[in-house]
Amino acid sequence: MVLNALQDLLAGIYDVPLAHDVYDFLITDRGCVPRAGQATPCDEELLVARDGDGMAIALYLDPQVLERLAAANPLERLTGANLADCWTALEGVSHFHYLAFHAGHDHQVSRLELETQAEVDKYVATLELLRRQAPGHFPRELHRILFARTRIDPRLTRERAALYRRASDYAARFCRRIEGRMQGEAEEAVRDMAAELRRFYRLTESRKLAHIDRCA
């Protein structure tokens, strides 16, 4: 199933296997989304609530997105026609996997950290899929499509839009570094970048942003 494949893809890239199956936390009924989320309809939303001393998580994805992905699986062939839906699903899986992984290590996660990592995940996962499906071709247009052509939903509040903009800016800088180091496809460069990505995934928000400011 598509979400499992995307979860496995991220787990492999970052070496972060997770015992939890994203489908066990998936909801597709918008009526289950709290009213605050219903006021600004979106195709994907991670829902988090305190549950005693623990935390309850649910991932909402629009059922039509899932239907389209089932009919045109991006793991088999990623195209302009299914790219937007792939990124919607990837963002949701990224949010779920990242929060569950860090919660399992008793690490708090900020919204900025979550959104920045999701943007990085969309870039690196798409890059990996395209490299598998078209060996020898580096998708130089990917960075521009993801970071320059994507627009923030105008229905969002000013504060939330500013957060997404900041996350996108940080991720764009980091992914430009990835692009520059991996275009040559030298084995050593790819190996070093894979190691850096795995370290980056485990950093706290302050260390993530400091790493980008220092290196990208």
BELZILIN-V498485 format. One record per residue. N is the residue number from 1. OMEGA is omega in degrees with one decimal (none if undefined). Layout:
{{N:OMEGA} {N:OMEGA}}
//
This chain:
{{1:-168.4} {2:-176.6} {3:175.2} {4:-179.5} {5:178.1} {6:177.5} {7:178.1} {8:179.5} {9:179.1} {10:179.4} {11:179.3} {12:-179.4} {13:-173.5} {14:-176.7} {15:-179.8} {16:177.3} {17:-176.7} {18:-178.4} {19:-175.2} {20:177.8} {21:-176.6} {22:-179.1} {23:178.3} {24:-177.9} {25:-173.9} {26:169.4} {27:-179.3} {28:179.0} {29:-178.5} {30:177.9} {31:178.4} {32:179.5} {33:178.1} {34:-174.7} {35:180.0} {36:178.4} {37:179.8} {38:-178.3} {39:176.8} {40:-174.3} {41:176.0} {42:-177.3} {43:-176.4} {44:175.9} {45:174.7} {46:-178.3} {47:-177.1} {48:178.5} {49:174.8} {50:179.3} {51:-173.5} {52:176.8} {53:-178.3} {54:-174.5} {55:176.4} {56:-177.4} {57:170.1} {58:178.0} {59:175.5} {60:170.9} {61:179.4} {62:-176.8} {63:179.3} {64:174.8} {65:-179.5} {66:178.0} {67:-179.7} {68:179.1} {69:176.6} {70:-179.8} {71:-179.3} {72:-173.1} {73:-179.5} {74:176.8} {75:177.5} {76:178.3} {77:178.8} {78:-177.7} {79:175.3} {80:-177.1} {81:-178.2} {82:-176.9} {83:-177.8} {84:178.3} {85:177.1} {86:179.8} {87:175.9} {88:179.8} {89:179.3} {90:179.5} {91:179.1} {92:179.1} {93:177.6} {94:179.4} {95:-178.2} {96:-174.2} {97:-176.9} {98:-178.8} {99:179.8} {100:179.4} {101:-176.9} {102:175.8} {103:178.2} {104:177.6} {105:178.7} {106:177.1} {107:174.9} {108:-178.3} {109:177.9} {110:178.8} {111:178.9} {112:178.6} {113:-178.9} {114:-177.1} {115:177.9} {116:179.6} {117:180.0} {118:178.3} {119:175.6} {120:-179.5} {121:179.5} {122:-179.6} {123:-173.0} {124:179.0} {125:177.4} {126:177.1} {127:179.5} {128:179.1} {129:-177.8} {130:178.3} {131:176.2} {132:-173.3} {133:178.5} {134:-178.6} {135:178.0} {136:179.7} {137:176.4} {138:-176.1} {139:-176.9} {140:-179.4} {141:-173.9} {142:-177.6} {143:-179.2} {144:-178.6} {145:-176.4} {146:-171.3} {147:-178.3} {148:-175.0} {149:179.0} {150:-178.3} {151:177.6} {152:-178.2} {153:-177.9} {154:179.9} {155:-178.8} {156:174.9} {157:-179.3} {158:-177.9} {159:-178.1} {160:177.1} {161:179.7} {162:178.5} {163:179.6} {164:179.8} {165:-179.9} {166:178.2} {167:-179.9} {168:-179.9} {169:179.0} {170:-179.4} {171:-179.9} {172:179.0} {173:-179.7} {174:-178.5} {175:172.5} {176:176.5} {177:177.7} {178:-179.4} {179:-177.4} {180:-175.6} {181:-173.5} {182:-177.9} {183:-178.7} {184:178.3} {185:174.3} {186:-174.4} {187:-178.1} {188:-179.8} {189:178.6} {190:-179.9} {191:179.8} {192:-179.8} {193:177.3} {194:178.7} {195:179.3} {196:178.6} {197:-179.3} {198:175.9} {199:-178.4} {200:-177.9} {201:-174.0} {202:-178.9} {203:172.2} {204:-179.2} {205:-175.5} {206:-179.8} {207:175.3} {208:-176.4} {209:177.7} {210:178.8} {211:178.9} {212:-180.0} {213:-176.5} {214:-168.3} {215:-172.4} {216:none}}
//
